[in-house]
Structure formats: C-alpha cells, structure tokens
Amino acid sequence: MTEGNFVDYVKIHVESGNGGKGSAHLHREKYVAKGGPDGGDGGRGGHVIFRGNKNLWTLVNFKFKKHFKAGHAEHGSKNRSTGADGADIYIDVPLGTVIKDAETNEVIFEITEDKEEKIIVEGGMGGRGNWHFKTPTNQTPRYAQPGVPGQEKNVILELKVLADVGLVGFPNAGKSTLLSVMTSAKPKIADYEFTTLKPNLGIVQHRDFQSFVMADIPGIIEGAAEGKGLGHYFLRHIERNATLLFLIAADSMDISKEYEILLDELRRYNPELLDKERLICISKCDMLDQELMDEMRVELDKDFKGVSYMFISSVAQIGLQELKDRLWIMLNS
C-alpha cells in the first residue's frame, strides 16, 4: 500500500431519508357511498449505516465522496396501503474506524468487527394514515400525520490501524527499514526524520506458513502527547496493536533515556498502552563489535528492569529470525 493511498482521517456529511406522509383518503367504490377512512401510513425513511469490512485497510474511498444520503420513503395511499420504506445506505469502513461527532468531537461508536453494522442517523418515521384517527364521534377524519424529516450530521472518521505488532521509536530509528526486510512492504526509506508520514502495514511470514501483521508507525518525538510533531495523528494507531516493538538505534546518545521518553509519551497519551506486551530492539547493531555489545548489556540489564531486549540489524540481517520467533511467542502466549 503506497503512503499516498493511506488515508486515516476524513470528515463526511450523512443524511437520512424523510418519512412518508400518511394518507387522508376516504374509501369509495360503486356500491359503498361512504366507506370511511382508509388512508395508509407513510413508509420509514432510509437509515445511514456504517458497516465493518475486513478487506479495507484505509479510508481512501472517502477522499472524493464525502456526502451520503439515504432514500426518502413513499407516502401512504388508499386501501390502507403503507408507503415503501426509503432505501438504507451502507457505508463500508475498515475495522478499527472510530466515528466522532464533528461538532463536539465526541466518540459516537467504533467499528471493530467484520460485517458489524451501526446506524449513524435514523430515517424519519412515516406519518399515520387517517384510519388511525377514526372515533365514534369523528368517523371520517380528513387529516393524517406528515412524515418525520430525516436527520443530518457531520461526522469524523478516524482509522486506528489494527496490527499484531506496532513499531515504536524515534524518527530515523530504522523502523521502515526493518519493515521492508521482514515483510514485502515497500515503505519510503531515507536518511532524514519523518520520512514516514503515514503508517505502513506488512505481513511477516513465519515458520510453517504462519504470519502476523506488523505496522510501521511514524516516529515519536518528545512532546508528541501534546500534539508536537505529528502528535495524535500517529499515537492513536498504537492503541490497536497487540504488541509494541520499541526500536532504538545503537548509535543513540543514550539508549535508556530514549526508551524512557518513548514510554513517557505513551503514558501521557494513554496510560493503558503501558499494559501491552513490549520488546526492545537495539537496531543497527552491525556498527558494534562483540566487546561493546557485552558492555552495553551490563548497563541495559539494569536500565530496562526486566523488559526483554535484543540486538538486531536490518541491513546485515542479524537477529531477524530470532526476532520473528520471539514476537510469535509473545503474540500467542
């Protein structure tokens, strides 16, 4: 999936259908001079319904179509005939889509299951025909209810990527390179910060034809929880990942400090993120010799406080099979 096609935030307008009018018809036929009221009810206006679709990965379908309108109902008619309901309109969205009210920014609901359906705006009710209003003292009512108008709403769709493993790290830590080596994904790779502006997904092939999904999420910087850098636009994607893989470059000035900054940004954004399983990878280890790695292990054992870590190199293909094995065990434990 190319970065330009990954759309994870859109604003759309939805409108349900109007209910049909009830009929005020009075029954007439050849030998029945005064047959009484027989006006039928109006139909129900069409709903606008969001539906989960596991085959979608992005909101790119909403890039050029932003208005969705359900069908209006038909009016009631004679012989107590009820008008036809308006056509419902279904809007397919990827799993992990959050629907918010554009005016208040409040979450209305989330779609997380395939074929899950939720109504965002209900169609207007149909009006009742005049036969409902017949009484002993008013046997020929000549009025009926009008249909209820449909509803309109502006909503925001936010996609939170559903992946098994999410890559977390500072810009330029080597996340995109790791994804390109472990999967068939082709993310943009360059030697400058914020090369990745949108999440990239790839499928990691494991032993015995098993696989899991890995997401390369744009790099975190200090202050991201307050919206600095790309802020909330990428932090929300981390919420949907089962396991977090922290990637820190071996040439970092202070590996432990970088890890603490990353943890602190996740904690400030959503403390529940720290409950997820996590693994730390020291990337670009091809720049280190064995003696230096041994020295670093002594320090890291103290600083990481029981959190598992390992050394890898995407370019030199060091430790990648072990990484796959450990991630598979974490995902299936």
Secondary structure as UniProt FT lines:
FT   HELIX           3..5
FT   STRAND          9..15
FT   TURN            30..31
FT   STRAND          48..52
FT   TURN            54..55
FT   HELIX           60..62
FT   STRAND          67..69
FT   TURN            78..80
FT   STRAND          89..93
FT   TURN            95..96
FT   STRAND          97..101
FT   TURN            102..104
FT   STRAND          107..111
FT   TURN            114..115
FT   STRAND          117..121
FT   HELIX           130..133
FT   STRAND          152..159
FT   STRAND          165..169
FT   TURN            171..172
FT   HELIX           175..182
FT   TURN            193..194
FT   STRAND          200..205
FT   HELIX           207..209
FT   STRAND          211..216
FT   TURN            222..223
FT   HELIX           224..226
FT   TURN            229..231
FT   HELIX           232..238
FT   TURN            239..240
FT   STRAND          243..249
FT   TURN            250..251
FT   HELIX           255..269
FT   HELIX           271..275
FT   STRAND          277..283
FT   HELIX           285..287
FT   HELIX           290..303
FT   TURN            304..306
FT   STRAND          309..311
FT   TURN            314..317
FT   HELIX           320..332
//
